[in-house]
Amino acid sequence: MKWTDSQEIAFALLEAFPEQDPSQVRFTDLMQWVMNLPGFADQPERCGERILEAIQMCWMDEYDPS
C-alpha cells in the first residue's frame, strides 16, 4: 500500500481498529497507524494533510458505530 491508496488503507484501519471512531483520530496518530499497517510501504515524507484527510474520509465512510 502507498499513501495514495486511501480506500485500501481505510479498510485496513477499520480492521485494525474496529472500535475507533475515525473522526476522533489526530492526524499524527493516523499517520503512525498507517505506517504500521501490514503491507504499507511508502515514505513518511510523501504524506501530507491532504492525504491524511482523504484517508480519514474514506475510513469515516466505512465506519459503522452500531
C-alpha positions as CSV (number, residue, x, y, z in Angstrom):
1,M,0.0,0.0,0.0
2,K,1.0,3.6,-0.7
3,W,-0.3,6.8,0.8
4,T,-2.5,7.3,-2.3
5,D,-4.4,4.0,-1.6
6,S,-6.9,5.8,0.6
7,Q,-9.7,3.2,0.3
8,E,-7.4,0.2,0.9
9,I,-5.9,2.0,3.9
10,A,-9.3,2.8,5.2
11,F,-10.4,-0.9,5.1
12,A,-7.1,-1.9,6.8
13,L,-7.6,0.7,9.6
14,L,-11.2,-0.4,10.0
15,E,-10.0,-4.0,10.5
16,A,-7.1,-3.0,12.8
17,F,-9.2,-0.5,14.9
18,P,-12.9,-1.6,14.7
19,E,-14.0,0.3,17.8
20,Q,-12.1,3.5,16.9
21,D,-14.2,6.5,15.7
22,P,-12.1,7.8,12.8
23,S,-13.5,11.4,13.3
24,Q,-11.7,11.4,16.7
25,V,-8.2,10.4,15.4
26,R,-5.5,13.1,15.4
27,F,-3.5,13.2,12.1
28,T,-0.3,12.5,14.0
29,D,-1.8,9.2,15.3
30,L,-3.4,8.4,11.9
31,M,0.0,8.8,10.1
32,Q,1.7,6.5,12.6
33,W,-1.1,3.9,12.4
34,V,-1.0,3.8,8.6
35,M,2.8,3.4,8.6
36,N,2.4,0.5,11.0
37,L,-0.2,-1.4,8.9
38,P,0.9,-4.7,7.4
39,G,1.6,-4.2,3.7
40,F,2.2,-0.5,3.9
41,A,5.4,0.5,2.1
42,D,5.8,4.2,1.4
43,Q,7.9,7.1,2.7
44,P,6.7,9.3,5.6
45,E,7.7,12.4,3.7
46,R,5.2,11.6,0.9
47,C,2.4,12.1,3.3
48,G,0.7,15.4,3.9
49,E,-2.5,16.8,5.5
50,R,-4.5,16.4,2.2
51,I,-3.6,12.7,2.1
52,L,-4.5,12.1,5.7
53,E,-7.8,13.9,5.2
54,A,-8.6,11.6,2.2
55,I,-7.7,8.5,4.3
56,Q,-9.8,9.7,7.2
57,M,-12.8,10.5,5.0
58,C,-12.7,7.0,3.4
59,W,-12.4,5.5,6.9
60,M,-15.4,7.5,8.1
61,D,-17.4,6.4,5.1
62,E,-16.8,2.7,6.1
63,Y,-17.2,3.2,9.9
64,D,-20.4,1.9,11.5
65,P,-20.6,2.7,15.2
66,S,-23.6,0.3,15.8
